């Protein structure tokens, strides 16, 4: 399974952007009442609640196993809560399984102080491709995106949606320029077009374009397609751009 077979090609997204409309994902053109209902805010929120409840209940045994592995692998809490910016600039605690050692912030400060290249990489992506802070189980969780499964609780709380733009840390907002106000008109997603398009392998300006594209043209068919592709990312994690 190659990366191109799992993810939407970035060139295809760019072509859709240049074209100005997304015929592949746009059921609105049919102008049918039931289609408009599926694209409505109430339906999307109802789907988020039902889908998240099902995942949390069905996969609760997997959550327990992962929690035990995290505790065995390194000392510290099971979950990591990071501040993110949501709809209407509201900040919330984004929940993940812990994938790093507990003194990760101190290690990062030392890394970026001693190496200008590392500092530049982190300032550009807010991640490091070869990050010594990540634990053994953490590498597996990130590769398979299982570290983000606790965010279904964020979805239930209304902080996030199942599908949406990337949940941003406050330090990233300036990279979106004037487009950030558009992005933050809807809830960020647990998954989205960026996550199924190559993730960290995509240059940052294209990540912004992908988020803007989703906000402009989102609909139920696109959300369904992203969810199906996300399952492929979890089941076949090779070359998915995650690290």
C-alpha positions, 0 to 999 in steps of 0.5 A: 500500500503506497502513500498515493493509494491511501491519501488524496494527492496534494496536486488534486487538491490544488487543481480543485482550488484552481478550478474554484469548485469541488464537483467530486465532493459537492452534493449541494449542486443537486439542491435536494432538501435531504442533502441540505439537511445532511450538510447542516450544523445540527446533523454534523453535531449529531453525527459527531456525538453518535460516532464518538460514543460508538468509538469510545465504547467499542474500542474501550478494551484497546484504550485500556491496553494502550494505557497499560503499555504507556505506563510500562514504557515510561513513568508519567501520566497516560494522557497529555493535554495540550492547549489548542485553539478552536471555533471562534478562537476558543481555547481548549485542552486537546487530549492525546495519549502521552507519546513523550517522556515527562521532561519533554519541554526541558529536552526540547529547550536544550535541543533547539539551544544547541542546534540551529537546524533543530530550532528551524525545523521545530519553528517551521513544523512545530515537530521534529522528524527525529525526536529523541523525546518520543517513547517506544510506544509513542512512536507506534501511537504516532505512526498509527495515529492512535495517540489521537483517539482520546480526542473523541472525548473532545468531540463529545464535549463540543471542542472538536468535530470528527472531521475538520481543519487541523486543531492549531496550537496558539503559536501557529495562528500567525502562519495562517495570516488573515485566513485564520478567522475563516478557519476558526469559524468551525470546529477543528477536526480529529481527522481531516483532509490534511491528515489523509493527504500526507500530514507532515510531508506537506509543506506548511503553506499547502496545509493552510490551503487544505484547511481553507479548502475544507472550510469553503467546500465541506459537506457530508460526502467529503466528511464520509470520504475522509473518515474512510481514508482515515481508517486506511491510515490507521490500518496501513500506517506506512508512508503516511507522513506521521511522526 
